[in-house]
Amino acid sequence: MILAPLTTLEHWKRIADDWTHMNSILYYDPNSSEGREQIRNWEWYFTDVTYKGTVTQKSELYKFNIMITSFEVFMSDLNPII
């Protein structure tokens, strides 16, 4: 996880993509918690369709190796969980 200032998030994403073979995700949408929820629903975990034909989220298989976000977004999404 990379927590960075808002002005440098795109730079961190570009550097991670250029310098590594790891899959990185930019987790940032300051104005819309619904946008971040969509990221969690569709970009967080791989979808498993092999279990008796049903679609389930495999909570142990993340789609990304690096998550890049700002401290403010991280704290705003962490507070409801705690």
C-alpha positions as CSV (number, residue, x, y, z in Angstrom):
1,M,0.0,0.0,0.0
2,I,1.3,3.4,-0.9
3,L,-0.2,6.4,0.9
4,A,0.8,9.6,-1.0
5,P,-0.2,13.2,-1.3
6,L,-3.1,13.8,-3.7
7,T,-1.0,15.6,-6.2
8,T,1.4,12.7,-6.6
9,L,-1.0,9.7,-6.9
10,E,-0.9,9.5,-10.7
11,H,2.9,9.8,-10.6
12,W,3.1,6.9,-8.1
13,K,0.8,4.8,-10.4
14,R,2.9,5.6,-13.4
15,I,6.2,4.7,-11.6
16,A,4.7,1.4,-10.3
17,D,3.6,0.4,-13.7
18,D,6.9,1.4,-15.4
19,W,9.3,-0.1,-12.9
20,T,7.6,-3.3,-11.8
21,H,5.5,-6.1,-13.3
22,M,3.1,-5.9,-10.4
23,N,-0.5,-5.0,-11.0
24,S,-1.3,-1.6,-9.3
25,I,-4.6,0.0,-8.6
26,L,-5.3,3.7,-8.0
27,Y,-7.9,3.8,-5.2
28,Y,-9.0,7.4,-5.2
29,D,-12.3,9.2,-5.7
30,P,-12.6,12.0,-3.1
31,N,-16.1,13.1,-4.1
32,S,-17.8,9.8,-4.3
33,S,-17.8,7.0,-1.9
34,E,-20.0,5.2,-4.5
35,G,-17.0,5.3,-6.9
36,R,-14.7,3.7,-4.4
37,E,-17.4,1.1,-3.6
38,Q,-17.4,0.2,-7.3
39,I,-13.7,-0.2,-7.2
40,R,-14.0,-2.5,-4.2
41,N,-16.8,-4.5,-6.0
42,W,-15.1,-4.9,-9.4
43,E,-11.4,-4.3,-9.0
44,W,-10.6,-5.8,-5.5
45,Y,-11.0,-9.6,-5.8
46,F,-11.0,-12.1,-8.6
47,T,-14.5,-13.5,-9.3
48,D,-14.9,-17.3,-9.0
49,V,-17.5,-18.8,-11.3
50,T,-16.4,-22.4,-10.8
51,Y,-18.4,-23.2,-7.6
52,K,-21.5,-24.9,-8.9
53,G,-22.0,-22.3,-11.5
54,T,-22.5,-19.4,-9.0
55,V,-20.5,-16.2,-9.0
56,T,-18.7,-15.5,-5.7
57,Q,-15.9,-13.2,-4.7
58,K,-12.7,-15.0,-3.6
59,S,-11.6,-12.9,-0.7
60,E,-8.1,-14.4,-0.6
61,L,-7.3,-13.6,-4.2
62,Y,-6.7,-9.9,-4.8
63,K,-6.5,-8.5,-8.3
64,F,-3.7,-6.1,-7.4
65,N,-0.3,-6.1,-5.8
66,I,0.0,-2.4,-5.0
67,M,-2.8,-0.1,-3.9
68,I,-2.1,3.6,-4.3
69,T,-4.3,6.1,-2.4
70,S,-4.2,9.3,-0.3
71,F,-4.2,9.3,3.4
72,E,-7.5,11.2,3.6
73,V,-9.3,8.6,1.4
74,F,-7.7,5.7,3.4
75,M,-8.9,7.2,6.7
76,S,-12.4,8.0,5.5
77,D,-12.9,4.4,4.4
78,L,-11.2,3.0,7.4
79,N,-13.3,4.9,10.0
80,P,-16.7,3.2,9.2
81,I,-15.0,-0.2,9.5
82,I,-13.5,0.4,13.0
